[in-house]
Amino acid sequence: MERIDILNGGYVILQDHMGSDLSVTNSARVSYNKKKAILDDKDKGLIDFLAREGHTSPFRHTSLQFEVYVPLYVARQHWKHIIGSGFQDPFVAWNESSRRYITEEPEFYIPQADEWRSKPQNSKQGSGEVLNESSGSIFTKKLEKHVDEGERLYEEAMEAGIAPEQARLFLPAYSMFVRYYWTGSLQGVAHFLKLRLPEDAQYEIRVLAEAVKELAHEKFPLSLDALLKYS
């Protein structure tokens, strides 16, 4: 189980995976009733050919299962990518923890003083330059105060016997960490990375994508490189 810590308390864990670069090439070679036991230079060339020519089904004979713990607004952007992107991974699965059923201590993402970003001048979305630390410190403290008050009201509601599914309304949702499992094929993971690694992606989901890439690359180095190069 491999883990990368991100975003001031979050993490990404590669819980499980199926297959390897050799699995990709063997899936392609089954057309000729052939199979190899060891990856060699010809396999490297075949992987490159498959990705370059768009023969992507062999990459879907693989899977990666991630456990992700990120602020809710990052998780929702990730989910919207999965259901709204042009490529729909037929093997995607998503299961998320719910405060209808659990009452674990809530944790929140609070940017540090040097992590607040300004609104861009010539765009309706994204971020501009990083705010100076004195301004950032003010908003860090404001967010901490907001979170503390939300937690206090949440605990008050719980102690008064309010159902957890309603008591959670008091928690500042967007900054609250949420835990979920995400499973997809290597092609599905590569598609997510292709769109969320570039500099114009939101910083927080870019950090998530970088962690996913590092973990996936350890298991599928040749295939992931090829998919990112040609997809």
C-alpha positions in Angstrom: 0.0 0.0 0.0 1.6 3.2 -1.2 0.7 6.6 0.0 1.4 10.2 -0.9 0.4 13.0 1.4 -1.1 16.2 -0.2 -3.0 19.4 0.6 -2.3 19.9 4.4 -3.9 16.7 5.7 -5.1 14.9 2.6 -3.6 11.8 0.9 -3.7 9.4 -2.0 -3.2 5.7 -1.5 -2.8 3.1 -4.2 -4.9 0.4 -2.5 -4.7 -2.2 -5.3 -4.0 -2.7 -9.0 -4.5 -5.4 -11.6 -2.1 -5.9 -14.5 1.2 -4.5 -15.7 2.7 -3.2 -19.0 3.0 -6.9 -20.0 -0.7 -7.3 -19.4 -1.3 -4.6 -22.0 0.8 -6.2 -24.7 -0.5 -9.7 -24.0 -4.1 -8.4 -24.3 -3.1 -7.0 -27.8 -1.3 -10.2 -28.9 -4.2 -12.5 -28.1 -5.5 -11.5 -31.6 -2.7 -13.8 -32.8 -3.0 -16.3 -30.0 0.4 -15.2 -28.6 1.6 -14.5 -25.1 4.9 -13.5 -23.4 6.1 -14.1 -19.9 8.7 -11.4 -19.9 8.6 -7.8 -21.2 11.2 -7.0 -23.8 12.0 -4.2 -26.3 9.4 -5.4 -28.8 6.8 -4.9 -26.1 7.9 -1.4 -25.6 7.5 -0.7 -29.3 4.0 -2.3 -29.3 2.8 -0.2 -26.4 3.9 2.9 -28.2 2.2 1.8 -31.3 -1.1 1.0 -29.6 -1.2 4.4 -27.9 -0.1 6.3 -31.0 -2.6 4.6 -33.3 -5.5 4.8 -30.9 -5.8 1.0 -30.3 -6.7 1.6 -26.6 -8.7 -1.5 -25.6 -5.6 -3.3 -24.3 -5.0 -0.5 -21.8 -8.5 -1.2 -20.4 -7.5 -4.8 -19.4 -6.0 -3.2 -16.3 -7.2 -1.4 -13.2 -6.0 0.8 -10.4 -7.8 1.4 -7.1 -7.1 4.6 -5.2 -8.2 5.7 -1.8 -8.4 9.5 -1.9 -8.8 12.0 1.0 -9.2 15.5 -0.2 -11.4 18.6 0.4 -14.9 18.2 -0.8 -14.6 20.8 -3.6 -11.6 18.9 -5.0 -13.5 15.6 -4.8 -16.5 17.1 -6.6 -14.3 18.5 -9.4 -12.8 15.0 -9.8 -16.2 13.4 -9.9 -17.5 16.0 -12.5 -14.5 15.1 -14.6 -15.4 11.4 -14.5 -19.1 11.8 -15.5 -18.7 14.8 -17.7 -15.6 14.3 -19.8 -15.7 13.1 -23.4 -14.1 9.8 -22.5 -16.3 7.6 -20.3 -14.2 4.9 -18.6 -16.5 1.8 -18.7 -14.8 0.3 -15.7 -14.9 3.3 -13.3 -16.2 2.8 -9.8 -16.6 5.4 -7.0 -17.6 4.9 -3.4 -17.5 7.6 -0.8 -17.8 7.9 2.9 -21.0 9.4 4.2 -21.9 11.4 7.3 -25.3 9.8 7.3 -23.5 6.7 8.6 -20.3 7.8 10.3 -19.5 10.4 12.9 -15.8 10.5 12.8 -14.0 13.7 13.7 -14.3 16.1 10.8 -11.1 17.5 9.3 -10.8 20.6 7.2 -8.5 22.0 4.5 -7.3 25.4 5.6 -4.8 27.1 3.3 -1.8 28.6 5.0 -1.0 32.3 4.8 1.1 31.9 1.7 -1.3 29.7 -0.2 -4.2 32.1 -0.9 -4.5 33.1 -4.6 -5.9 36.2 -6.2 -8.7 36.3 -8.7 -7.3 36.5 -12.3 -7.8 39.8 -14.1 -8.7 38.4 -17.5 -10.6 35.3 -16.8 -13.8 34.2 -15.1 -12.2 31.2 -13.6 -8.9 30.0 -12.2 -6.5 31.9 -10.1 -4.1 34.8 -10.4 -1.0 35.6 -8.3 -0.5 34.4 -4.8 -1.6 37.0 -2.2 1.0 38.5 0.1 1.3 36.6 3.4 -0.2 39.4 5.5 -3.4 39.4 3.5 -3.4 35.6 3.4 -3.0 35.3 7.1 -6.2 37.3 7.6 -8.2 34.9 5.6 -6.6 31.8 7.1 -7.7 33.1 10.5 -11.2 33.9 9.2 -11.6 30.4 7.7 -10.3 28.8 11.0 -13.0 30.8 12.9 -15.7 29.8 10.4 -14.7 26.1 10.7 -14.6 26.3 14.5 -18.1 27.8 14.6 -19.5 25.2 12.2 -18.0 22.3 14.3 -19.5 23.8 17.4 -22.9 24.0 15.9 -22.6 20.4 14.5 -21.7 19.1 17.9 -24.5 21.0 19.5 -27.0 19.5 17.0 -25.6 16.0 17.6 -25.9 16.3 21.3 -29.4 17.5 21.0 -30.3 14.3 19.1 -30.5 15.7 15.6 -30.0 13.0 13.0 -26.4 13.0 11.6 -27.7 13.4 8.1 -29.1 16.8 9.1 -26.5 17.8 11.7 -23.9 17.8 9.0 -25.6 20.8 7.5 -23.7 22.9 10.0 -20.3 21.8 8.8 -18.5 24.0 6.3 -18.8 21.5 3.4 -16.4 22.8 0.8 -13.3 22.8 3.0 -14.2 19.5 4.8 -12.1 16.5 3.8 -13.9 13.5 2.3 -12.7 10.0 1.7 -13.5 7.9 -1.3 -12.3 5.0 -3.4 -11.8 5.5 -7.1 -11.2 2.6 -9.4 -10.6 2.9 -13.1 -8.7 1.4 -16.1 -5.3 2.7 -16.9 -6.8 4.5 -19.9 -9.4 6.2 -17.7 -6.7 7.3 -15.2 -4.5 8.6 -18.1 -7.4 10.6 -19.4 -7.9 12.3 -16.0 -4.2 13.0 -15.9 -4.1 14.4 -19.4 -6.7 17.1 -18.4 -5.7 17.8 -14.8 -1.9 17.9 -14.9 -1.5 21.0 -17.1 -0.8 24.4 -15.5 -4.3 25.8 -16.3 -6.0 23.2 -14.1 -7.0 24.2 -10.6 -4.0 23.9 -8.4 -5.5 21.6 -5.8 -6.7 19.0 -8.3 -3.4 19.3 -10.1 -1.7 18.3 -6.9 -4.1 15.3 -6.7 -3.3 14.4 -10.3 0.4 14.6 -9.7 0.1 12.1 -6.8 -2.1 9.8 -8.9 0.5 9.9 -11.7 3.4 9.0 -9.4 1.6 6.0 -8.0 0.2 4.8 -11.4 3.6 5.2 -13.1 5.2 2.8 -10.6 3.0 0.0 -11.9 2.6 0.9 -15.6 5.6 3.1 -16.5 5.7 2.3 -20.2 1.9 2.3 -20.8 1.2 5.5 -18.8 4.0 7.4 -20.6 2.6 6.3 -24.0 -1.0 7.2 -23.1 0.0 10.6 -21.9 2.2 11.2 -24.9 -0.4 10.3 -27.6 -3.9 10.5 -26.0 
